[in-house]
């Protein structure tokens, strides 16, 4: 055996074995493996007695063997894999994609994902938020920039499909718009494919934040699709400021919504900063319950009736079926409960 052939064999083996002893993510480890396999094949090619089928299939067998070893030691020993390509989302989040699995890098933590089944597993706060109007206004550019990246988008819900998906569209807001209403623009839409997410508390026109992998763009329908999507919990509708619009007074009360009446009050609004809702609409929409409003008031008990003194108005609670919103400028008349 010539020295040249010996060096081909030794160099090939060294280049194949060495990457398994280097515990870092680097494309050079994969390049080293590839060159090592090529050198082993060249070494065999210089042997005139070598079977041509072995020459053709040995590289495939070496790839399968080294891939299997790489997978086993990565999965069992939590070592850095070789057969991966890095998709760097930002300095905190990266995806290491292999043929049958991927690994999420979340800060200093690593999560193994067999067969690409897991939704985004990192803290969604690690990804920069994108406004849906900006994202869809240049849909083709957005797709080109973020294709195969995990992204986070916030916008208004334009459609809900059971527990399987939500749809967001570009929108415009009218002056003095209430109850979350906007005008949706039908040119493009973003569809987030979800895995049995509980969407009970969400309604059309609600703000929502979705995180998912930008998978496809259908130019004909203008649809961009997120897969492996999840929702980011937000507290956009947790805090509000109550506002009252006083109206004409009369001796009788007026029905406002279920179990709620008014006297000398035209309307009550809940200002969430991002949206303003009528109290009646917010109650029907499930954004707030009457008990949570009452809990904010100072209670005053008289003749079995409770007066809740709130910052902007009062509520006279006669019973569970009759609660009356009162202006603070009017003297409380407890006999209203008898109407």
N, C-alpha and C positions, 0 to 999 in steps of 0.2 A: 504493500500500500504506500503510495507516494506521500511525501510530507504535505503537499498541497491538499490532498484529499483528507488527510488527518486533521489539518487545520480547519477545513470546511466543517468536518464533523464536530470537532471540539468547539469551534466558534458558534455553530448552530445550537449545540446543547447549552452552552453558557447563556446565549441570548434568550433561549426558551425558559431556562430555569431561573435566571436572575430576577425577572419581574415578580416572581412569587415571593421573594424575600424582601421586596420593597413595599412597605405599607403606606403608600400615598396614592392619591388620585393623579394620574399623569397619562397623557396620550402616548408618551414615549415608552411606557411599559407595553402598550399594545403594539407599537411600532417594533419594539425589540422582539416581541413574540413572532410577529409576522416575518421579520427578516430571518429569525432563527429557523422558522419552518421552511422558508425558501432555501436557506443554506443546506439544510438537511436534504431537501429534495434535489438540489444541485449535486450534493455529495453522492446521492444514489444514482443520479443521471450519468455520472462519470464511470459507473460500473457497467461494463458492457454486458454482463450476465444478468442484470436486473430485469425483472419482469415488468413490462410496460404498464400493466394494470396496477402493480404496486406503486410505480412511479406516479401514476395519476391519482390514486386513492389515498396514499399515505398522508399528503397534506390535509385532506379532509378528515382522516382519522386523528391526526395530531390536533387539528382544530377542535374536534369533538372531545377528545381526551382532555386537552388543556382547559377548554370551556367548562367541562364537568368538574374538574379539580378546582377551578376558579370559583364556580358557583357554590360548591360544597364548603370550601374554606371561608367564603364570604358569609354564607348563611349560618354556618355553625360557629365560626370563630369571630364573627363580626369584623373581619379584616377588609381592607379596601380592595374592591374588585379590579380586574384588568380589562375584561371585555365590556367596557362601558364607554359611552360618549357623554360628556357633560353638557347639560343645557342650563346655563347660569341665568337665573331670573334676576337676582341682585346679589349684593354682598352677603346676605343672610340666607338666601334660599337658592338651592340648585337641585336639578334632577340629573341622576346618573342612569341613563337608559341602556338596557341590554336587550338581547333578543327575547327573553322570556320573563324578564323582571325589570324593575326599576328601583332606585333608592332615592328617597327624599333626604336632602340635607337641610335641616331646620336649625339654623344657628350652629351649635356644636353637636346636635343630636342627628342620628341617622335612622331612618325607618325603611325597612325592607318591604317591598310590594311585589308579591308573586303575581304574574299574569296581568299586571296593570289593572288590578281590581279596586284598589283603594281610591277614595276621593282625596282631595287635598288634605294632607295630614298635618301640615305645619300650622302654626298660629297665623291666622289670616291678617293679623296686624303687621306681619312682616312684609306684606306686599303693599305697594303704593296703590291708592284708590284712583280709579278713572271715572270721570263723569260720562254717563251714557250718551249725552248729546255730543260731546267731543269725540267719543269713540265711534258713533254711528255717522256723524257728519262727514267723516272721511273713512268710510267703511273699508274700501280697498286698501288704503294705506295702513289702517289699523290691523287688517288681516296680515298684510305683508310684514308688519313690524312684530306682531305678537303670535304669529302662527306657531302652534305647538308649545306655547308658553302658558303657564298658569297666570291668570290675570284676575284682578278684582274690579268689578264695575258696580256703580251705584246709579239707580235711576228709578223711574216710576213703572209699576206693573201695568202692562196693557192687556195681559191675558194670563189665566191660570188654567193648567190642564191637569186636574186631579192632584196626585202627588208626584207626577212624573216630570213636569216642566213648568217654568215660568217664562214669560215673554216680556221683554223691555223694548220700548220704541223711543226714538227721538221725540221731543215734545216742546211745546211752547206754553207759557203761562200767561193767562189774561190778567189785566189789572183787576184787583179786588176779587180775585177768584177765591172761592171757599170750598170747603169739604174735599180738598185735595184735587179738585178738577183741573185738568189740563187738556190741551189739544194735541193729540198724538199725530205724528207725521208718519205716513205709511211707506215711505221710500225704503227704509231698512229696518230690520229688527234683530235683536239678540235673543236667542233661545237657549236657556240653561237647562240641560238635562239633569234631573235630580234622581236620587235613589231613595224613594219612599220617605221624603221629607214631609213633616207635618206642616201643612200650609193653612191650617184652620184659621189662624189669627191674621192672615193676610187677605187684603181685598184689592180690587182694581183701583188704581190711582195711589196706592201706598208706595212710599219709598222703600226700596229693598236693596241689599248689597249681596251680590253673588260672586263666588270664587270658583273658577273652573279652568279647564284646559281648552284653549281656542283650537277647535278641531277642523272646522270647515267653513267655507263661504260659498253660498249659492248665489251667483250674480243675477240669475234670472229672477229669483224671488227676493233678493236683497237680504237673505237670511244668513247670519253668522251663528254658529252653534258652539256652545260650551259643553264639554263632557266632563265626567268625574266632578260635577258641580256640587257645591254646598252653599248654604246661606251663612252669612256672618251675622251673628246676633248684634242688634243695635238697640239703643234706648231713645231713638228719635221721638217716639210717642209716649215716653214715660213722664216727661215734664212739660207743663203748660202753664200759661197765665190765663186766668179767667177774666173775661170782659163782659160787661152788661150794657145792653141798649134799653134804656127806659122807654116806656110807651104811655099811652093815654090810660088814665085810671077810670075804673068803673066799680060799681058795687059788687060785681060778680067776678068769678075766676074764669080763666080761659084754658082749655086743654092745650098742652104743649106737646107732649108725647106720652107714651104709656106710663101711667101712674104719676105723671108729672104735669103740674098746672102752673099758670102764672097770674100775677095781679100787679098791674102798673109796670109790667116788664114786657118789652117787645121781643127781645131775644137775648140769649147768652152764648158767648163764643169761647172756645178753648184755643188759645194761640200757642201752637207748638214751635213757633219761629220758622220752621220750614213750611208749614201749612196752617191754615186757620179753619177750624170746624165749628159748625153750630152744635151746641150741646145736644140737641135732639138727634142730630145725625150721628154724632160721635157715640151716643148710647146705642142706637140701632146698629151701628157699624161695629160695635164691640170694642172700640178703642178705650172706652171708659165705662164704668158702672156707677150707678147712682150712689151706692154705698161708699165708694171711694171719694166721691164729692162730699158727702155728708161727714165723712171721717175727718175732713179738714176744718170743720167748724167747731166753735165752742157751743156746747149744749146748754140749753136752758129749758127746764121741765116745768110745765104748768097744766094742771087739770088733765093729766094723762097724755098731753100733747108735748112734742119736743120742738123747740126752735133752735135751728142750727145757724149760728152767726158766722158767716163766711166773710172774707176780706172785701168782696165787692157787692154782695147781696146776702139775703137771708133765705132759708128754706124752712117752712113750717111743715113738719111731718105729722100728719093726722093719724096715719096708719100706713101699712105697706102699700095700699092701693091709692093713697092720696097724699102727695107731697106738693107744696105750693111754693114757687119762687116769688120772693117779695123784694121790692126795692127797699134799700135802707133808709130812704127818705120818707117812707110811709110808716105810720104807727102800726104795730102788729095787732091784727084783729083775729083773736083765736076762734071767734065764732065762724070764721071761714070754713072751718072743718065740718060745720054742720050743714053746709050747702050740698 
